[in-house]
Amino acid sequence: MFEKSQVLLVEDNDELAGSVADYLSVLGYGVDFAFNGAAGLQLLESNQYDIAIFDVAMPKMNGLQLCHKLRHELFNSIPVLFLTARDTLEDKKAGFQAGADDYLVKPFALEELHLRLQALLSRGPRRDIGIQKIAGLTIDHNQSLVSYDGKQVRLLSLQMHILTILLKHYPNVVSRQMLEQAIWDGMPPESNPLRTHIYRLRATLEVAFEKTVIRTVYAKGYQIV
Amino acid sequence: MKKRLSALFMLRDTRLFKVDKFNHVLTATFLMYTSILCAVYAYLLFHAVHEIENQAAQIYLQNAQVDVLKELNTIELQRQSATTVPQHLTMLPKDLSRVSDADIINVLIKHFKQSRPLLNIYSSITANVPAYLAPLSVGFHEYKSEDAQILVSRLPEHNITLYLVYDETNASRLDENTPNLIVGLTSVALLICFIGIMVSIALSRKIAEPLKRLAQEVSKPAPLLPLIGHNRADEIGTLSRSFTASIERAKQFLYREKQFSRHVSHELRTPLSIIGNCVSLLKLERATEDAKATALTRIDRATANMVQLIETFLLLGREQQSGIISPINLRQAIFAELDKIDSSNTSTSTLPKILICHDGIIQSDAALLGILLNNLLRNALASSNSLVRITLSDEQLLIDNDIVKDHNVAQAGFGYGTEIINRIAECLRCQLTISKSADRYKVTVNFNH
């Protein structure tokens, strides 16, 4: 049932991470590693996962910070399970407050981890994550819906991506280079489609909401108003 | 209920026994001093009263002497002028020329016995002169065995020695004010005694009270810090500050011990988890042979790791660390640990930059030193984003790395944990200094501490 579910495992101890990954791989999960929080965040930004497993104490960025960023900056609603040796109630509270869905204390039985992963995967993404309210707009990142004044519009994936980047930097201006870097890793197609995508996104929003949502700042870039 | 109350009081009394005893000792001391003061006062008062009595008796005797001499002179004049005898001396014959001196003295004695009943008059020419009067010279005398004041005077014309004797037991009746004076002085003495006692009790309570309250605070299971009297400038303030500092030190020590135990448990959990995970994998029927072989290798490594951990903790737990001390080349030790990290940790991407590296030789425990260096270097390499600088000069090692932006260093529990590393440093007798800034993290190890 959960075969081929993609799991991101962020754990600083490579031996422990390897042992967990080997077990999950035998059960049919696809497992990606990251050995610190910063690397984990990069993987989460660039890949789609069905579930994430985080350690808490890690170099560069700890698991709590990573989970917080996942929920509040990437608006990612995938289930998150903390796998850690920190066993106090305070530690667990901090984990759930950061946005975790489950908490498993080391040492643990891998079978239990597997059962918990199954339970979390069966529930699907969290419904309370991914709703962003900014500049009068309400954005549902899970369903790519944007609402304003009782009116709603569904965006395409790339349009949603562009809007997310602009909203992330609101109210600042975002340059073309920044957008191209974020969307195409700095290597946009030769047809230079950014302008077209922006034009279509702007038109979609203006027609739906009867107001200007994206403004072009001459020689600088684009800005949410 | 009564039993419970009495038990409660007994407990309270037992707890505060020493402070109450101090209070009692203080009260007793004050009372002793008050008693001595009162005794001195009473002694001085007694002497004062005695002196007053003496003075009063002497004045009385002087007056009596004047009266006696006056009467004698009168009689003498009448004898010479052959005039009539004064009316109050009717006991004398009409013809004074035939009267002897002894008769005159006897008449005077009888006369003064009537007018001054407290006065006894003797003379050298009359009978019944007490033996103790004979050796006395002219002037005032006190004869204590008879409790008497004596005035001896000489009548040179008649060759008579007069002894005027006054019994001192009646001295207080000499002057009407003397009894009142004695009563007043005694009342004052009693009042002073009473006030002294009250002041003693009040003073001892006042002095003992802060100490008592401090003792109560200290004897609580979890006293609030700072303790009472922390800001006082006296000895109680010093005591309070010392107790506060001691309690804080004890709390810190307990906290450190708890942290140490927590870190030890954390460190042991990781290899245990690996072993448990690998055993779980080995039980899976679907597991491939390669996966099983990898699991066995992981179990081996985790077991070795646990053995090393347990040996380290056992060594740290001993009161006297008795590791094998040998000369160690610090530069070689650092390179050896960097090689170990490089071969074991594929996740470490930051390359160290070694700026200066002297060949410092130190006397240390090779195993513990290796653990210390490995943890410090591994931590720096794992936490850094771009540059780790390792500077070794003689017997000082500086590891300096950048910090990833927004990364909370305080939560970066990595390697063996700060508590364990500090313990290892203490055990190796080296000074470990950690300094943090917004973007850099520096660890200095002084091996010659």
Interface residues (C-beta under 8 A of the other chain):
Chain A: D12 N13 D14 E15 L16 G18 S19 V20 D22 Y23 S25 V26 L27 F35 N36 G37 A38 A39 A57 M58 P59 K60 M61 N62 L64 Q65 A85 R86 K106 P107 F108 A109 L110 E111
Chain B: S265 H266 R269 T270 L272 S273 I274 G276 N277 C278 S280 L281 L284 R286 A287 T288 A291 T294 A295 R298 R301 A302 N345 T346 S347 N379 A382 S383 N385 V404 D406 H407 N408 Q411 A412 G413 F414
